[in-house]
Amino acid sequence: MSASDSQGVAASLFRTCPSTGLEVHGPAERLIRAHAVVATVMLLVGGIAALLVLLTRWQVIHLLDAAWFYRILTVHGMNMLIFFIIFFEMAVLIFAGPLLLNCRMPAIKTAWGGFVLMVGGMLLVQWAMWTGNADVLFTSYVPLQAHSHFYLGVILFAVGTLVTVGIFFATLVVAKREKTYEGSVPLVTFGALTAAIIAVITLLHGAAIYIPTWLWSMGFMEVDAQVYRMVWWGLGHSSQQINVAAMVAIWYLLATLTVGGVVLNQKVSRIAFVLYILFISMASAHHLLVDPGFGSAWKVWNTSYFMYMAVLASMIHGFTVPAGVEMGMRLRGFTQGFFGWLKRAPWGDPGFSSLVLSVVVFGFVGGITGVTFGTEQINIIAHNTLRIPGHFHATVVSGTAMAFMGVTWYVIPLIFRKRIAFYPLVKIQPYLFAFGMLIFSLAMTFAGTFGAPRRLWDMTYSGAPFDVQYSPAMDIIIAVMAIGGLMGIAGGGIYIVSTVWSVFFGKPLPAGEEAKYADSIPAGLVKRPWTEVPETDEDPEAPGRFGAVPGTVVLVAIFFVAFIVYYFANWALLSFTWQVG
Amino acid sequence: MYENGIQPPKGVWWKPAHRAEKVWIAIAFAWCMILFAMMPIWHLRGGQNVSGIRHKVDPADFRERTNEFIEAYQVDEDRGMAIVEPPPGSDIYLLGMMWQWRPILRLQEGAEYILHLSSVDVNHGFNLHPFNINFQVVPGYDYGLRITPTEAGEFRIVCNEFCGVGHHMMVGRVEVVSAEESRWSGTDPGGPEAEPTDQAGGDR
């Protein structure tokens, strides 16, 4: 790696050459800003909804009435899982395309057209939800029916998203043709490309289900309840796989930006991304394991993503990301012992702490529970219980959203050229958010193990003909869940306040003067460890006999043991219930 | 020797992986094969599966079968809701509708039944409380599950799929009685020919 290429990348990120830099990246940056700002507004709306839902499920407070609970739960799901995440991902695509490849952005007007479509569709959905015309929850299972504008809004949003994804593909062609980079695309761009391809697969499923459902809502055709569930989850689950791919790309990005992490092996990491594209869309089956419409062969084949090849991909990234960090640190002289590199890592840099917490919670809680509940028979003791939101809050919230938040602390100085407001609070934000969501997810998982249903307004079942008694521990578990949730919401609040304040009222950050403002921007931006990778012919010395990255080997070994224990404990739990089949 | 994540790798990047990486991939791959094998193995050896007997069904037909089933085996009622005690080994019906489960089932400990689940309106969720056995109940589909209650007692069926504003009121009841207490004691428990079932019981 020669110094000149890294200069190229650095220039595109830092505009050390403002005349050309501005000219080339201005339009792309404005688009990134627009998407990021809308994403943050969506996060705010979804976050307020989260608070209301939480304070209702916590029976001690039981804030909302039944109708508003389900309405706000719909708002929470749509704003978080669709609007916040996809607006953010579009910003990530524009970053990973024109900015990382240092090329111009093609079809800028069309890109704005896509953005307008997304916003228009989103507003239509918001109207339907807030006026009580779409009390159908995020999944909108037919034959529960919403106003036709709800489905139309989702369709418009999806078309807008497809436009932006298409422009990302066009950007890759432009960069290649205009030779703005030499060699292959960077790994982060490759990961974003993976996310973009999965997005296309996902959105095609979305079209395949929302267009018929829209027509159904106007009385033009019938939609089968089971077919809806299958095709809808082709959208619903696959859209979470866009998140996984985008999140992993951001893991590699944050590793690079915060500590100068390296790519241990391009081949391995890229193959793992390709496995995602090939197999991850089969996960629709995770939601249909105890459904009447499908046979066991279909269920086993699909729920396992073709014999767990997408799980293999995640396990590979779970190794290569920390290994890249470890190697990057060892190359810079942090070679002491197994974990000297971790001890000396910049834990006060919110980008780095977000990265570590995202990897750990996503892997240990989200990944392990997901694979376990996605097992055909184990799903009998997990389906539709709180174990399911327990799982996906660990993946989507303390995994994906945590990673997205972490990269924001770099985006604000790099793209918006602002210092970060309330930086001391921001330093603790990742810990508050991730630990809060960790407690929340674990408590939900426990509550679900005792059979507590998800999506339920009243766990005392008032008005039901028969009483339902839970274990006395349940009240405590729900209280712990509420405390964890409130911590997470507080962390989310710090994120929103700081990002909004920084962007709109923040103090400017003059290019090249990062070192002066080290107390209000992440440490990685001052040290810039990504501008150069130390040259070596041999890997640095490492203790033990586990090769060049012994610390990572120990960490994944701990992960593997936890995985095995949790997985087989669930088989044991299943074997105690009534015989069924 | 290394690039970072935002540098375009030049030349041939198809290089051999580190040994630790190769070993981890091999372990992960082997684990994936174990994960995959466990599901077919449980089909052969395990007592809890999801295969069932599955058919499409007209919701009106399913309601009709449930009514016939209730008529044939009703033994009592609880606040207007029928309590039904079908013979061991028979086809039994549970209908989900906004917002109740029909009927109340009285089953015999240790006996096998074929439990047919369906809905006449929207999706519902079958959650057998407190055992935490869960199945999706989809309108237009009959999910016939061979089920064996393993202990006597009072159980609940809680709906755990959102089905409208009265969702939380949708609680049903299952009683499991010992073989001696059963109305059918003396008949061959679990035998498929224990008692000729009604027309509705014939599952095709």
Interface residues (C-beta under 8 A of the other chain):
Chain A: M1 D5 S6 V9 A66 A67 Y70 L100 D135 L137 Y141 P143 L144 Y181 E182 G183 S184 V185 P186 L187 V188 D224 A225 Q226 R229 Y252 L253 A255 T256 L257 G260 G261 V262 V263 L264 N265 Q266 K267 V268 L288 L289 V290 D291 P292 G293 F294 G295 S296 K299 V300 S304 M307 Y308 M309 V311 L312 M315 I316 F319 T320 A323 G324 M327 G328 L331 V371 T375 E376 Q377 N379 I380 I381 A382 H383 N384 T385 T449 F450 G451 P453 R454 R455 L456 W457 D458 M459 Y461 S462 G463 A464 P465 F466 V468 Q469 Y470 S471 W530 V533 E535 T536 D537 F546 G547 A548 V549 P550 T552 V553 V556 F560 F563 I564 Y567 W571 L574 S575 T577 W578 Q579 V580 G581
Chain B: M1 Y2 E3 N4 G5 I6 Q7 P8 P9 K10 G11 W13 W14 K15 A17 H18 R19 A20 E21 W24 I25 I27 A28 F29 W31 C32 M33 L35 F36 M38 M39 P40 W42 H43 G46 G47 Q48 N49 V50 S51 G52 R54 D78 R79 M81 Q100 E112 L117 S118 D121 V122 N123 G125 N127 L128 H129 P130 F131 N132 I133 N134 F135 Q136 V137 V138 P139 G140 Y141 D142 Y143 L145 R146 I147 T148 P149 T150 R156 V158 C159 N160 E161 F162 C163 G164 V165 G166 H167 H168 M169 M170 V171 G172 R173
